[in-house]
């Protein structure tokens, strides 16, 4: 199976995600939980500024 994703597809997906996030209230605790899950999934640690 050949999968091709263009930069336009990626940018469109990001724009949709950002638009959805603007209309969502997320607590700091929920964001921290999501970052923890992402770190486990990617194996990378997020370094806050």
LINJO-V674232 format. One record per pair of residues at least 12 apart in sequence whose ideal C-beta (glycine too) atoms are under 7 Angstrom apart, sorted by the first residue. I is the first residue (numbers start at 1). J is the second residue. D is the distance in Angstrom with one decimal. If there is no record, write none. Layout:
i = (I I)
j = (J J)
d = (D D)
//
This chain:
none
//
